[in-house]
Amino acid sequence: MSTAFTLQDSLALDDLTTYLSRAGRVDDGSVRLIAASGVLAVYVAVFYPSGLLDESPTVLGLRTFRLSEDETFDAVVPVGSLLQRLTNRKIEVTDVAAPVTVTLPMQVHTVSWAAISPPRGGWTPLEPTSGTVLDAVGRAGIDEVATAIPTGTGEQIVHRVRSEVWGRPIVGLEHVPAGAGFAALSLGFLGAGDESVQIFETGPWTRLTTRRGHVLAKRRAWSIAH
């Protein structure tokens, strides 16, 4: 397995750094990196169940980057450690058009959401939605959570409130949890205008796709119905 990966240029390095910085503000835990067939898939967790009885949806962010064909690995590493390495490489870059190699931090093996792998194929297109819908859902949910959780509230209550707010389906998008809107907003996947957001589905998974990235949401078992 590779212990490093090589991005095409410093623009890709900046792009990955920005993406992980945003992800770190949502959840400063871990990032899953899968390299295969010349593509680096970078998964981050926005929401995921904390136990068997937790009904929170699984909501992941995904960005992809081009790599050389011979780089292959599947690794889960701390977001903070990888960000530090990306920052160090940005300081060292002298040719903005040259490839940039980044070494992987030490892996972690106790991340529950990383064992949940969205399928790579078999996606069926559905009617698209708009970026303004997801933006509005994300902002409304942020306000609702902030209002419902006073300063000093215990972690268990905080988790319950967030699960209720972000697990709620978006009106008009039956199988898409509100947390997907929050993910698209907080990870920078929504444009400034009313950009179309493509929607795809396979099994319990729904994928929202914009020019800037993908949000993947896995429905809770009780809601898998058509």
C-alpha positions in Angstrom: 0.0 0.0 0.0 1.2 3.5 -0.8 2.3 5.7 2.0 2.0 8.9 0.0 0.0 10.4 -2.9 0.8 12.9 -5.6 -1.6 15.6 -6.6 -1.4 17.1 -10.1 -0.3 20.6 -9.0 -0.5 23.3 -6.3 -4.1 24.2 -7.3 -5.2 20.7 -6.4 -3.2 21.1 -3.2 -5.0 24.3 -2.4 -8.4 22.8 -3.2 -7.9 19.8 -1.0 -6.6 22.0 1.9 -9.7 24.2 1.6 -12.1 21.2 1.6 -10.5 19.6 4.6 -10.4 22.9 6.5 -14.1 23.2 6.1 -14.6 19.5 7.0 -12.5 20.1 10.1 -14.8 22.8 11.3 -17.8 20.4 11.1 -16.1 17.3 12.6 -12.4 17.5 13.5 -12.1 13.7 13.5 -10.9 11.6 10.5 -10.9 11.5 6.8 -11.0 8.5 4.5 -8.7 8.4 1.5 -9.3 5.8 -1.3 -6.9 5.8 -4.2 -7.7 3.6 -7.2 -7.6 3.8 -11.0 -6.0 7.3 -11.0 -8.6 8.9 -8.7 -8.3 9.9 -5.0 -11.7 9.9 -3.3 -11.7 12.0 -0.1 -14.5 11.2 2.3 -15.4 13.2 5.4 -18.2 12.6 7.9 -20.8 15.2 8.6 -23.2 13.0 10.5 -23.3 9.4 11.5 -25.0 7.2 14.2 -23.1 6.9 17.4 -24.5 3.5 18.3 -26.9 0.7 17.4 -29.9 2.6 18.8 -29.0 6.0 17.3 -31.3 6.8 14.4 -29.2 9.6 13.0 -28.6 9.4 9.2 -25.1 8.9 7.8 -24.1 11.9 5.8 -20.7 12.0 4.1 -18.9 14.6 1.9 -16.9 13.5 -1.1 -14.3 15.3 -3.3 -12.2 13.5 -5.9 -8.7 14.4 -7.2 -6.6 13.0 -10.1 -3.7 10.8 -9.2 -1.3 8.6 -11.2 -2.7 5.2 -12.1 -0.2 3.2 -9.9 -1.2 4.8 -6.6 -3.5 2.5 -4.6 -4.6 2.6 -1.0 -7.5 2.9 1.4 -6.5 4.8 4.6 -8.3 6.6 7.4 -6.2 9.4 8.9 -6.8 12.3 11.3 -8.0 15.5 9.5 -5.7 17.7 11.6 -2.6 15.7 10.8 -3.3 15.6 7.1 -4.1 19.3 7.1 -0.7 20.1 8.7 1.1 18.1 6.1 -0.8 19.9 3.3 0.1 23.2 4.9 3.7 22.3 5.1 3.8 21.3 1.4 2.1 24.6 0.4 5.0 26.4 2.0 7.6 24.3 0.1 6.0 24.6 -3.3 8.1 26.6 -5.8 6.6 25.5 -9.1 2.8 25.9 -9.1 2.4 23.6 -12.1 4.5 20.8 -10.7 3.0 17.7 -9.1 2.9 17.7 -5.3 3.6 14.6 -3.2 2.0 14.4 0.3 2.9 11.6 2.8 0.1 10.0 4.7 -0.1 10.5 8.5 -0.4 7.5 10.8 -3.7 5.7 10.2 -6.5 5.3 12.8 -8.6 2.1 13.0 -11.5 3.0 15.3 -13.6 5.2 13.1 -17.1 3.6 12.8 -18.3 5.6 9.8 -15.3 4.7 7.7 -16.6 1.1 7.5 -19.7 2.3 5.7 -18.8 2.4 2.0 -21.2 4.1 -0.6 -21.4 2.1 -3.8 -19.4 3.3 -6.8 -21.9 2.3 -9.4 -25.6 1.6 -10.1 -26.8 5.1 -9.4 -30.2 6.0 -10.9 -30.8 9.7 -11.7 -33.8 11.5 -10.0 -35.3 14.9 -10.5 -32.7 17.5 -9.6 -33.1 20.2 -7.0 -31.6 23.7 -6.6 -28.7 25.0 -4.6 -31.0 27.6 -3.0 -33.2 24.8 -1.6 -30.3 23.1 0.1 -28.8 26.5 1.3 -32.1 27.5 2.9 -32.5 24.1 4.6 -28.9 24.2 5.9 -29.2 27.8 7.3 -32.7 27.1 8.8 -31.3 24.0 10.6 -28.3 25.9 11.9 -30.6 28.5 13.4 -33.0 25.9 14.9 -30.1 23.9 16.5 -28.6 27.1 17.9 -32.0 28.2 19.4 -32.7 24.7 20.9 -29.3 24.2 22.5 -28.5 26.8 25.2 -24.9 27.3 26.3 -23.7 24.5 28.6 -26.2 21.9 27.4 -25.0 18.3 28.0 -23.5 16.3 25.1 -26.4 13.8 25.1 -29.0 16.5 24.6 -27.0 18.2 22.0 -26.7 15.0 20.0 -30.4 14.3 20.3 -31.4 17.8 19.1 -29.0 17.6 16.1 -30.2 14.2 15.2 -33.8 15.3 15.2 -33.1 18.5 13.2 -30.7 17.0 10.6 -32.5 13.7 10.3 -35.7 15.3 9.2 -36.5 14.9 5.5 -36.3 17.9 3.3 -39.8 19.0 2.1 -40.2 17.8 -1.5 -37.1 15.5 -1.3 -38.6 12.5 0.5 -35.4 10.5 1.0 -32.9 13.4 1.6 -32.3 14.3 5.2 -31.9 18.0 6.1 -28.3 17.1 7.2 -27.4 16.8 3.5 -28.3 20.5 3.0 -26.1 21.4 5.9 -23.3 19.3 4.5 -23.5 20.9 1.1 -23.5 24.3 2.6 -20.8 23.8 5.2 -18.4 22.0 2.8 -18.6 24.7 0.2 -20.4 22.6 -2.5 -23.1 25.2 -3.2 -22.5 28.1 -5.7 -23.6 31.7 -5.3 -26.5 31.4 -7.7 -29.4 29.0 -8.1 -27.3 26.2 -9.5 -28.9 22.9 -10.3 -28.0 20.0 -7.9 -28.2 16.5 -9.5 -29.7 13.7 -7.4 -28.9 10.0 -7.7 -30.1 7.0 -5.8 -29.1 3.4 -5.2 -30.5 1.2 -2.5 -30.5 3.1 0.8 -28.1 5.8 -0.6 -28.8 9.1 -2.1 -26.1 11.3 -3.7 -26.4 15.0 -4.3 -23.9 16.3 -6.9 -22.7 19.8 -7.7 -19.7 21.0 -9.7 -17.8 21.4 -6.3 -18.5 18.0 -4.7 -20.8 15.3 -3.6 -23.0 14.7 -0.5 -23.9 11.0 0.2 -26.7 10.2 2.6 -27.6 6.8 3.8 -31.2 6.4 5.0 -32.1 4.8 8.3 -33.4 1.3 8.1 -37.0 2.2 9.0 -37.2 4.8 6.2 -36.1 2.6 3.3 -39.3 2.4 1.4 -40.5 3.5 -2.1 
